[in-house]
Amino acid sequence: MVFQKNTQYSLRIFIHLAQNPGAPVSVKHLHQSLGIPYKYLAKLMAKISQSGLLSVTQGKNGGYVLTRNPKEILLYEIVRINEDLDVLDHCLLGQNAVCRDPGCPMHNLWVQQRKQWKEILYKQTLKMLAHT
């Protein structure tokens, strides 16, 4: 599975925040630390904030902080901000809305791959990703 640029950036942002807990982190700091274009990053942070996984404080010392402990945030929660994860349940060949047809030539392969992806998304925490 290949993630969109927004998702790749979001993962980098969340990992950075998990590795640097405490004081709020500004968009400027994230831009300088992660090399994400500033305007792009500002728009992305607004979208991420709507997820409820981050809170923002305005002002001179303001910025973004995680709303929960990294060990409680699943990879799934971060990825779904930008990705339609319902695609994991769809037939790769577009034959059915849900890939449950054993007669589909891709069924057995996709069932295995889908299971592996879901295990990763639902079992990996931000703490694991950030190695904190």
C-alpha positions as CSV (number, residue, x, y, z in Angstrom):
1,M,0.0,0.0,0.0
2,V,1.4,3.4,-1.0
3,F,0.3,6.4,1.0
4,Q,-0.5,9.8,-0.3
5,K,2.0,12.6,0.3
6,N,-0.4,14.1,2.9
7,T,-0.3,10.8,4.9
8,Q,3.5,10.5,4.6
9,Y,3.9,14.0,6.0
10,S,1.2,13.4,8.7
11,L,3.1,10.4,9.9
12,R,6.4,12.4,10.0
13,I,4.6,15.1,12.0
14,F,3.1,12.7,14.5
15,I,6.4,10.9,15.0
16,H,8.1,14.2,15.6
17,L,5.5,15.3,18.1
18,A,5.8,12.0,19.9
19,Q,9.6,12.2,20.1
20,N,9.4,15.8,21.3
21,P,6.7,15.8,24.0
22,G,6.0,18.8,26.2
23,A,5.8,22.3,24.9
24,P,3.6,23.1,21.9
25,V,5.4,22.8,18.5
26,S,4.8,25.6,15.9
27,V,4.3,25.2,12.2
28,K,7.6,27.1,11.7
29,H,9.4,24.6,13.9
30,L,7.9,21.6,12.0
31,H,8.7,23.2,8.7
32,Q,12.4,23.7,9.8
33,S,12.7,20.3,11.4
34,L,10.9,18.2,8.8
35,G,11.5,20.2,5.6
36,I,7.8,20.2,4.6
37,P,6.9,23.3,2.6
38,Y,5.5,25.9,5.0
39,K,2.2,26.8,3.2
40,Y,1.5,23.1,2.5
41,L,2.3,22.3,6.1
42,A,0.0,25.0,7.5
43,K,-3.0,23.6,5.5
44,L,-2.2,20.1,6.5
45,M,-2.0,21.0,10.2
46,A,-5.4,22.6,10.0
47,K,-6.8,19.3,8.6
48,I,-4.9,17.2,11.1
49,S,-6.2,19.3,14.0
50,Q,-9.8,18.4,13.0
51,S,-9.0,14.7,13.7
52,G,-8.9,15.4,17.5
53,L,-5.5,13.8,17.8
54,L,-3.8,17.2,18.2
55,S,-4.7,20.4,20.0
56,V,-3.5,23.8,19.1
57,T,-2.7,26.8,21.3
58,Q,-2.6,30.2,19.7
59,G,-0.1,33.0,20.5
60,K,3.6,33.6,20.8
61,N,4.4,30.3,22.6
62,G,1.6,28.4,20.8
63,G,1.7,25.4,18.7
64,Y,0.5,21.8,18.4
65,V,0.6,19.0,21.0
66,L,-0.8,15.5,21.0
67,T,-4.1,15.1,22.8
68,R,-3.3,11.5,23.9
69,N,-0.3,9.5,24.9
70,P,1.5,8.1,21.8
71,K,0.9,4.5,23.1
72,E,-2.8,5.2,22.8
73,I,-2.7,6.5,19.2
74,L,-3.0,3.8,16.5
75,L,-1.4,4.0,13.1
76,Y,-4.9,3.6,11.7
77,E,-6.1,6.9,13.3
78,I,-3.3,8.8,11.7
79,V,-3.6,7.2,8.3
80,R,-7.4,7.6,8.1
81,I,-7.0,11.4,8.3
82,N,-6.0,11.4,4.6
83,E,-6.7,8.0,3.3
84,D,-9.9,6.1,2.5
85,L,-9.3,2.9,4.3
86,D,-12.5,1.4,3.1
87,V,-10.5,0.4,0.0
88,L,-9.0,-2.4,2.0
89,D,-12.4,-4.1,1.9
90,H,-13.1,-3.7,-1.8
91,C,-12.3,-6.1,-4.6
92,L,-9.1,-5.2,-6.4
93,L,-10.8,-6.0,-9.7
94,G,-13.9,-3.9,-8.9
95,Q,-16.2,-6.9,-9.1
96,N,-17.8,-6.4,-5.7
97,A,-18.0,-3.6,-3.2
98,V,-16.6,-6.1,-0.6
99,C,-14.1,-8.7,-1.7
100,R,-15.7,-11.9,-0.4
101,D,-16.1,-13.8,-3.6
102,P,-13.7,-16.8,-3.6
103,G,-14.3,-17.1,-7.3
104,C,-12.5,-13.8,-7.9
105,P,-9.0,-14.5,-9.2
106,M,-7.4,-12.0,-6.7
107,H,-9.5,-13.1,-3.7
108,N,-7.1,-15.4,-1.9
109,L,-4.1,-13.0,-2.4
110,W,-6.1,-9.9,-1.4
111,V,-7.6,-11.6,1.7
112,Q,-4.0,-12.3,2.9
113,Q,-2.7,-8.8,2.1
114,R,-5.7,-7.1,3.6
115,K,-5.3,-9.0,6.8
116,Q,-1.6,-8.0,7.0
117,W,-2.4,-4.4,6.4
118,K,-5.2,-4.3,9.0
119,E,-2.9,-5.9,11.5
120,I,-0.3,-3.2,10.9
121,L,-2.8,-0.4,11.0
122,Y,-4.7,-1.6,14.1
123,K,-1.8,-2.9,16.2
124,Q,1.0,-0.4,15.6
125,T,0.9,2.6,17.9
126,L,2.5,6.0,17.5
127,K,4.8,5.1,20.4
128,M,6.1,2.1,18.4
129,L,6.7,4.2,15.3
130,A,8.5,6.9,17.3
131,H,10.6,4.4,19.2
132,T,9.9,6.3,22.4
